[in-house]
Amino acid sequence: MFGYKLNIMSKTAIVIISDPKSNTDESLARVLNAMAAAYDYKSSGEDVKIVFTGTGTRWPSKLQKEDHMGHKIYKEIEDVILGVSAACSQVFGADPSGLDLIQNNPVPGTPGLPSLVQLQKDGYNIITF
C-alpha cells in the first residue's frame, strides 16, 4: 500500500518424536520430512531449531552414520540442532551422540526435558514430527 515490503523473519522449532526402532516407513518419513523442513527454513534464511525428544532421541546416532539415507541432509542441518531431551534419552536408552542435553523443563523425578513454553516465549512456532 505504501510501496515498501515488510520482511518479518519467522522462528520455528521442529520437534522430532518419531521412533527409529519402529522400523516403519512412517517413522522414517517423519524424520526425513522434519529434516527437509529444517533445511528449507535454514536455506531461506529463517531461524530454525531442531529438538529430539521422546523416542526421537534415538535418531541422532543413526543419522550420524554415513550409510544412513538421511545422513547427508542431517549434516546440512546439524548446526541448527538445539539438542536432545535429557530425560527422554535416559528413559529410552538413547545415545545423545555428542549433542547437547536439554533440561530446561525440570519435570519432577527427571533430569529435565526441553521446555516448549520457553521456545514459545522466545518466539518460536513449534512443529512436531
C-alpha positions as CSV (number, residue, x, y, z in Angstrom):
1,M,0.0,0.0,0.0
2,F,2.8,2.4,0.8
3,G,5.4,1.0,-1.7
4,Y,7.5,-1.0,0.7
5,K,7.5,-4.6,1.8
6,L,7.9,-5.6,5.4
7,N,10.2,-8.6,5.8
8,I,9.4,-10.4,9.0
9,M,11.5,-13.5,9.7
10,S,9.9,-16.5,11.4
11,K,11.3,-18.6,14.1
12,T,10.4,-22.3,14.0
13,A,11.3,-25.2,16.4
14,I,11.0,-28.6,14.9
15,V,10.4,-31.3,17.5
16,I,11.2,-34.9,16.4
17,I,9.4,-37.6,18.3
18,S,9.3,-40.5,15.8
19,D,10.9,-43.7,16.8
20,P,13.5,-45.3,14.6
21,K,13.1,-48.6,16.4
22,S,9.6,-49.0,14.9
23,N,11.2,-49.7,11.5
24,T,8.2,-48.3,9.7
25,D,8.0,-46.2,6.6
26,E,6.1,-43.6,8.6
27,S,8.8,-43.2,11.2
28,L,11.5,-42.7,8.5
29,A,9.2,-40.4,6.6
30,R,8.7,-38.2,9.7
31,V,12.4,-37.7,10.4
32,L,13.3,-37.1,6.8
33,N,10.4,-34.6,6.4
34,A,11.4,-32.9,9.6
35,M,15.0,-32.5,8.3
36,A,13.8,-31.4,4.9
37,A,11.6,-28.7,6.6
38,A,14.6,-27.6,8.7
39,Y,16.7,-27.4,5.5
40,D,14.0,-25.4,3.8
41,Y,13.8,-22.9,6.7
42,K,17.6,-22.7,7.0
43,S,18.1,-22.2,3.3
44,S,15.5,-19.4,3.3
45,G,17.4,-17.6,6.0
46,E,14.8,-18.3,8.7
47,D,15.7,-19.0,12.3
48,V,15.1,-22.8,12.8
49,K,16.0,-25.2,15.7
50,I,15.6,-28.9,15.9
51,V,14.9,-30.8,19.2
52,F,14.9,-34.5,19.5
53,T,12.6,-35.7,22.3
54,G,10.7,-38.9,23.3
55,T,11.8,-41.9,21.3
56,G,13.1,-39.4,18.7
57,T,16.2,-39.1,20.9
58,R,17.3,-42.4,19.2
59,W,17.6,-40.8,15.8
60,P,20.9,-38.8,16.1
61,S,23.1,-41.9,16.5
62,K,21.5,-43.4,13.4
63,L,21.6,-40.3,11.3
64,Q,25.3,-39.7,12.0
65,K,26.2,-42.9,10.2
66,E,27.4,-42.3,6.7
67,D,25.5,-45.2,5.3
68,H,22.1,-43.9,6.5
69,M,19.9,-42.4,3.8
70,G,19.3,-39.3,5.9
71,H,23.0,-38.7,6.7
72,K,23.6,-36.0,4.0
73,I,20.7,-33.9,5.0
74,Y,21.5,-34.4,8.7
75,K,25.0,-33.0,8.0
76,E,23.4,-29.9,6.3
77,I,21.2,-29.1,9.2
78,E,23.4,-30.3,12.1
79,D,24.2,-26.7,13.1
80,V,20.6,-25.9,13.9
81,I,20.1,-28.9,16.2
82,L,19.4,-27.5,19.7
83,G,19.9,-30.9,21.3
84,V,18.1,-33.9,22.8
85,S,15.9,-34.3,25.8
86,A,18.0,-35.3,28.8
87,A,15.1,-37.2,30.4
88,C,14.0,-38.9,27.2
89,S,17.4,-40.0,26.2
90,Q,17.8,-41.6,29.6
91,V,14.4,-43.3,29.6
92,F,14.7,-44.6,26.1
93,G,18.4,-45.6,26.3
94,A,19.4,-43.2,23.5
95,D,22.9,-42.1,22.9
96,P,22.9,-38.3,22.7
97,S,25.8,-38.7,20.1
98,G,27.6,-35.5,21.2
99,L,24.5,-33.3,21.1
100,D,23.6,-31.0,24.0
101,L,21.2,-32.5,26.6
102,I,18.3,-30.2,27.0
103,Q,16.9,-30.0,30.5
104,N,15.3,-26.5,30.9
105,N,11.9,-28.0,31.9
106,P,12.7,-29.5,35.3
107,V,9.9,-32.1,35.5
108,P,10.0,-33.7,39.0
109,G,11.7,-37.1,39.0
110,T,13.6,-36.4,35.8
111,P,16.9,-34.8,34.8
112,G,14.7,-32.4,32.7
113,L,13.2,-32.1,29.3
114,P,13.0,-29.4,26.7
115,S,10.7,-26.6,27.6
116,L,8.2,-25.9,24.8
117,V,6.9,-23.0,26.8
118,Q,10.3,-21.4,26.7
119,L,10.6,-21.9,23.0
120,Q,7.3,-20.2,22.5
121,K,8.3,-17.3,24.8
122,D,11.5,-17.0,22.7
123,G,9.2,-16.5,19.7
124,Y,9.3,-20.0,18.1
125,N,6.4,-21.7,16.3
126,I,6.5,-25.4,17.1
127,I,6.1,-28.2,14.6
128,T,6.2,-31.8,15.7
129,F,7.1,-34.8,13.5
